[in-house]
């Protein structure tokens, strides 16, 4: 029997004998290297046998796994790895099938060591670049199995960590193997991405707690290098870095779903970290796709809690900062429209107290959370705006201004029953957004960057009684005019003895700036004057007014503008002295302080010694006798002002005649300087609904000529009596009532009248219209000139003969 067995053994195929010889009697001795070299040489010499070698090794491995002979299993996998690394021939595909079958067998085993062994072999295989493509290979099982290993809950934490890291490496291997091979199953399909991405995020999130602890330097080299979180982040970055334009959505959608399912938006930290990884990993030209997905996800969560929406907005803010110029993409206004829509939704939610307008009270809304969301949206709008060039930012400013409900000029936006308070809150929020957009805005041509359609509605807000809105308007104006970063030097009002210490940046006024001031200067002066006389104005308002005056003096001032600014400052002094305005004592002192601080600044900017001396003398006199007329005593936490303000005169006041005299000697327009500034009152005062009847009676309209500053022609003042005003109001009310009644009758007719009557009415109108058109055509349309000339009537008069075009005879040269 022994001889027979020996004879049969000798008849076995050579590849089987070579495979058997690599296995030692004792598996602890490891692979027999000499015999392994023989097997490798045979495989290279006879590549057609490679598939049979793989099949036989697979058979042996399956048998050893079943018999729990794990030592031989390790030897078989080592042999497979070496053969795989050594052989790059056309027959490798059949061998790979046997190899993947064995890896699958190991991954299905219950033993963690076998799973890790199979994963390591797969990773080695993934790093091999095959010469020939495979049309039928599938990696679906490996994606599922490696994703499952990433979520391992093995009892032993060390083994659990190893299994999870093996799963991460396996997913990395699958991505490397399939992402660039068009013949393989598309790894970017949702069915695969929905398994890969959540598995990576799970390990990334679970590693946050361990990363927060700071290990000792001796432990850091090993522990930190082997942490699943770091390996996960590296794998995630590699996955995103390989994504093309059409794959971004499939890669980002599972991230959004994971953050939703595990309520990770509210914490913000992890969500921001995820999208920072995404934005830094993908190609920069694709970044706007991620932004669009985030905006779409914000729309989908419009009725979620404020903390969830705030988390998404915070991620948008961080992502926009990273993406820079590529964050907005081709649909610029759509980005801002979405953010503004959610800003309005938040205001409505805050006012109504519910996310569901039908079932009020279904969810309790916390006002402070909605306020935090609103601030986050405003910051995000500013972040997006900072990435835009100047011309696009101007469009965004105009777009936002078009959304602001302006009394009397623009109809208010459709609201959810929030009423005037809702409109006011929308005004405040949108103006805050506009302030964020204008922050850092710099343009060389103010005229094109700030058209009438933007400035007129903006300035109209300066006439509203709401102090917060007026302050926002002033802040926006200051941001727009400050092009050389001089604003921080005028953040507080003070008397500066030498402005050279401020190191101001002053450029010569350009031609475009001159045109801008010629067009808009009077509006600006008027609103500065009217803002100053508001009783609700406080210290921040006067500080911004001072900043606005100072910045106009340095950014947009020519000789004519300087003269007008001095006139405005003197008019403010007269306003504080006037007893008709009934201003509080604080406001009077504040206006005096504002006027003195600005005249001190403008006198040093004009560098006229006599002007500087006069201003200096008045300020010195006030310091001695009336310090409450200077900013140092007014614009402090506890203003040092008297209870009543006595009549001021003499050396305590800036004298217009004296200033006109000293500036006239330096070539300034004395005639214009000697004319007191009177603001022009326009329809905006009526539209703002702020003036009382008594105030309106006392108005006298005085229009200054802008075209000829040397010779000012004044139109006679128009007296407005109480009777004319009363008749105007009564007439306008009557006309409105008649119009409402007429519209009601038309609507009622179309609702209740029979169809035949409506059809007859419309038909009659159509017939009338047609007859009128025919009459017009007969009058205006003349017959074309006839080539045959004219004909003579019986009375000797010539008259044109009308010939149809198709009967005319044209010369041959005219016919094509």
Helices and strands as residue ranges (DSSP letters): H 2-11, H 14-21, G 27-29, H 33-45, G 47-49, H 50-66, H 70-86, H 92-107, H 112-126, H 140-150, H 157-178, H 190-206, H 208-212, H 217-219, I 220-224, H 228-241, G 245-247, H 248-261, H 269-281, G 284-286, H 287-300, H 306-323, G 324-326, H 332-352, H 367-386, H 390-403, H 419-438, H 446-449, H 452-460, G 461-463, H 467-481, G 487-490, G 499-502, H 511-532, H 539-555, H 559-577, H 585-606, H 609-625, G 627-629, H 631-634, G 650-652, H 656-664, H 670-674, H 683-687, H 693-697, H 722-752, H 755-780, E 790-792, E 798-800, G 805-807, G 812-814
